[in-house]
Amino acid sequence: ALLCSEGGGIWNAGTLTLARTTVSASSAHFGGGIANRQGSVTLVDSSVSSSLATGCRGAGAVVCSGGGGIWNSATLTMSNSTVSGNTADWGAGIYSRGVPTLTECTISGNSAGFDGGGLLNFETLIVIDSTVADNTAGQSGGGIANQAGTLEVTGSTVSGNTAAAAGGGIYNPPGAAADLSNTTVSGNEGDRGGAMYTGGSLLLRSSTIAQNDAPTARAIFDPGTPDAGPRTITNTLIDGDCAGTPFDSGGHNIESPGNTCGFDQDTDQPAGGELSLGPLEDNGGPTETHALLNGSPAIDSIPDADCLDGAGEPLTTDQRGVGRPQGPACDAGAFELEAASVSVTGTVIYAGSGTPAENATVSVMGTPIRAVTDATGEFTLDV
């Protein structure tokens, strides 16, 4: 019999809530920090760090240790929490065969010998307003390896991850499904697919893929799996190149510098020229983004009727939570450039007498912008 230890710091099979708690420097074969076996774990304002899961292997390494930070086979809910600096054979940050939901979390600096530097998923993984950064994998999926499950990423950033093989940022092989919206994938490195390797189904909407690197496909690599399911990109900015099988376009995509991703709709801009993106940095909101600079072809490129989420409803915010649209139309990618605000001040006086005009209404022609003067005739308009 093969005996493997679980839960170096905490083992759970019931209902557990950790608030403002640190689990650190623990080790086990599965779940160096925490192992959740058929239970429910909730982490709030907590951290799991510097823990280790290695050493338990079956014949031919069929069974290998996983979940340096957390090993999960049931329900895991995390908010405003961090999993960092953990090490494992598989899924160094979190290894999951259950249903984890991460909201405003950071998964960073974890290292896997095989797949899933930050996260390894076999069931359903939901990532919201979170950061997956600076993780490494000895094989595939430096940031996230979505081995056989469903991955949903919204309002998040996957950046600075590295995989020795496929999918520096995200690995989504045949049989898996990934859905990304209002998300930035930036600065990742891999051998095939710097940002992403996908042989499974892919829905990519209103996202920014930028500054990734790989010998083959700096942006996205698709090996052309038969009957993979939908493989559609919509309203997205891609800086870099794709390789393998071209994708289906939902329209309003911009690729630079070449024309490699299969963007063939009239509203697409393949070989769209300089994207004019700022660096990946804090532009407000819970995660870092690439701001659109003046002159970017992404600005006001999507009519309101096509500025939609995955359910076909109006997409009302960008990755940061800033309202869409800010101008006459929505911007492509994860970032919506905010309209400039100008304050205009002045004084209204009566002609001839020079007396200040109190309670006079000042307006900007053709707009609903109004201001009323005070007792000294002064007003301020925010235009």
N, C-alpha and C positions, 0 to 999 in steps of 0.2 A: 504494500500500500504506500501511496505517496502522501506524506504528511507535510502540510504547509501551514505556517503560522499566519494569523490575520490580526490586523489592528494593533500595531505597535504602541500607539498612544491610547486609542479608544476603539473598542469593538461594540457594535450595536445591532440588536435584532428587535428592538422595540421602537419607542418614540423618544427622540432625543433632540433638545434644542440647546445650542451653544450661542451665547450672546457675550460679546466683548471678551472672547476667550482666545488664547494662543495655544496651539498644539505644535510642538517643535522638537526636533532632534530625536525622533522615535524611529524604530525600524521593525519590519516584519516582512514575510514573503509577499503578502497581499495587504495593501493598505498600511504603508509605513506609519502614517499619521493616524488615519481613521479608516476602519473597515465597517461598512454598512451592509449587513446581510439580511435581506428581506425585512428591513425596518424603515423608519422614516427619520431622516436627519435634517435639521434646519440650522444653518449658520447665519448669524447676524453680526455685523461689525467684528468679525473674527479673522484669524489667520492660521494657516497650516503651512509650516515651513521646515526646510532643512531636514526632511525625513527621507527614509530609504526603503525601497522594496526590491530586493534582488535575491537570487540564489536558489529558488525552488524551481527545478526543471524536471520534466519527465523525459522519457526516451526520445532522443532526437530533438530535445527542447520543444516538444509539443505543448507542454505546459510551462509557461514562464511567468515569473513574478511580475506584478503590476500594481500601479497606484501608489507611487512614492508618497504623494500627499494624501489622496483619498481613493479607496476602492469601493465602488458602489454597485449593488445589485438590486436596488429598489428605488426609493424616492429620496432625492437629495435636492434641497432648496437652499440657495445661497443668495444673500444680499449684502452689498457693501463689504465684501470680504475678499481676502487675498490668499492665493495658493502659490507659493514661491520657493525657489531654491531646492526643490525635491528631485530625487533620482530614482529611476526604476528601469527594469528591462522594457516594459511596455506601459504607456500612459503615465508619464512621470508626474504630472500634476494631478490629474484625475483620470482614473480608468473606470468606465461605467458600462454595465450591462443592465442599467435601470433607466430611470427618467430624471435626470438632473435639470434644474432650471437655475440659471445664473443671471442675476440682475445687479448692475453696477458693481461688478467684481473685476479683479485683476488676477490673471493667471500668467505668471512671469518667471523667467530664469530657471525653468525646470529642464531636466535632461533625461531623455530616454535612449536606451541602447538600440531599440528597434523602432516601432511606430509610436507616434503620439507624444511629442515632446511636452506640449501643454495639456492637451485633452485627447483621450481615446474613447470613441463612442461606438457601441454596438446596438443601441436601441433608439431612444429619442433624446436629443440634446438641444436645449433651448438656451440661447445666449442673447441677452438684452442689455444694451447700454454698457457693455463691458469691454475690457482690453485683454487681448491674448498676445503677449509680447516677449521677445528675446528668449524663446524656448528652442531647444535643439532635439533632433531625432537622428539616430544612427541609420535609420532607413527612411521612412516616409512620414509626412505630416509633421513638420516642425512645430507648427502652432496647434493644428487640429487634425487628427486622423479620424475620419468618419467611416469606420471600417465596413459596417453593414447596416447602418441605421439611418435615421432621419435627422438632419442637422438644420436648425432654424437659427439664423443670426440676424439680428435687427439692431440698428443704431450702434454698432460696435466697431472696434478697430483691431485688426490682426496685423501686427507689424514686427519687423526685426527678427523673425523666426528663421531657422535654418534646418533643412533636411538634406542628408547625404544623397538620397535618391529622389523620390517624386514628391511634389507638393511642398514647397518651402513654407507657405502659409497654411494651405488647406489641402488635404488628401481625401478625395471622394471617389473611391474605386467603383468598378461595376457592382451593381446590386445595392448601392447606397443612393441617398437622395439629399441634395443640399439646396436650401432656399435662403438667399441673402438679399437683404433690403436695407437701404440707407446705411451702408457699411463701407468702411475703408480697408483695403488690403494693400499694405505698403511696406517696402523695404525688406521683403522676405527673399530667401535664396534657396534654391534647390537645383537638382540636376535636370529634371524635366518639370516645367511648370513652376517658375519662381513664386508666383502668387498662388497658383492652384493647379492641381492635377485632378481631372474629373473624367472618370469612365462611367459614372452613374448619371442619374438625372440631375439637372442643374437649372434653377431659376434664379437669375441675377438681375436685380432691379435697382435703379437709382443709387448706384454704388460707384466708388472710385477705386480703380486698380492702378497703382502708380509706383514707380521707382523700385520694382522688384527685379531680380536678376536670376538667370539660368542659362546654361549653354543651349538648351532647347526650350523655347517658349518662355520668355521673361514674364509674360502675363499668365496665360492659361494653356495647358496642354490637354488635349482630348484624344485618346488612342483609337476612338471610333468603335466603341462597343456596340454590337448589334442590339436593337430593341432596348436601348438604354433608358428610354422615356424622354420626356421633354428636356430640351437643352437650349433654353431661350434666354437671351440677354436683351434688356430693355432699359432705355433712359440712363445709360451707364457710360462713364469715361474710362477708357483703357489707354494707359501710357505703357508702351511696350508692344510685344508681338504675341500672337497665338500660334499654335502648331498642332498638327494632327487633323482631325475632322473639323471643318468649319461649323460654327454655331448657327442656330436659327436666331433671327433678329426680330424683336418686337418693336423696333423703330427707335429713333432719336438717340442712337448710340454714336459716340465719337471715339475714333481710334487714332493714335499718333505714335510713331511717324508713318507707319505703313498701312496696308490693307490686307490683313492676314486672318481676321476673326470671322469673316463671313457676313459682314454687315452690308446687306444688299437692298435695304428698303430705301425708298425715296427720301425719307426723313433722316437717314443715317449720314454721318460724315466720316467715311473711311479716309485714311490719309488726311486727317483734318488739320494738320499743321500744329503749331505750338499750342499746347493746352493751357499755358499760363497758370500753373499751379504754384501756390506758396509751399513752404516746407511743411512737413508733418509736425504740428504743434498744437498747443492749447488755444483754440479759437472760441472757447466757451463750450458749455455742455459737458457731459461726463467723460468724453473720450477725445483724443487728439484727431484732427482732421487736416486735410489739405484745402486751404482757402482758394477760391477762384480769384485771380487777379484781373484787373481791368484789361479788356481785350480778349478774354478767354472765349472761344467759340461755344462754350457750354452755357454762357449767360443768356437767359430768355430764349432758350432753344426748343422748349417743349410747350405747346399750347395747353391751356388748362384742361381741355377735354382729354388729353393724353397723359396728364400728370396724375397717375393712379397708383394705388397700392396693389398687392397681390389679389385682393378680393374685388378689384375693379372699382373701389371707392376712391374719392379724391385723396391724394397724398398731401396732407396738410402741413407737415413739418419736414425738416431735413434731419440729418444725423444728430445735430446738436439740440434739436427741439425748436429751431427757428422756423417761423411760419413760411409756408410756400403758398403762392409765389410772392416774391418781394417786388417784382417788376410786372410788366405786362404778361409775362409767361414764366414757367418754372425753369430752373437751371438743371442741366444734366449732371449726374453724379450725386454724391452724398452731401454736398455742400451747397447751400442757397446763399448767394451773395446778398447781403442786406442793403436795402436802399439807404443812401446817404441821408442823414437828417441835418437840417440847417435851421438855426433859430434866428428869426428876424425881429429886431426891436425897433420901436419908433415912438413918436409922439404925434397926436392929432390935435390941431388947433383950429379955431374958427378963423376963416379968412377975414382980414381987415382988423379984427380986434386983437388977435393973437392969444385969445383966451383958450386954455386947455379944454378939449371936448371930452367930458366924462360920459361913460356908457355908450360911446360910439362903437359900432361894429366894423371891424376890419376883416376883409376876406381875401382869399386868393381866387382869382377868377377861374371858373371851371372846376373847382374842387370844393369839398365840404369843409375846408379848413377855415376856422373863424376864431376871432379874438375880440374881447370887449375892453375898451380903455378904462383905466382906473381914474381916480379923482384928479390926477395930474395930467391926464390925457395919454399916458404911456400904455403900450401894449407889447406883447411878445407872441409871435407866431412860430410854431414848430412845423417847418415845411419838410 
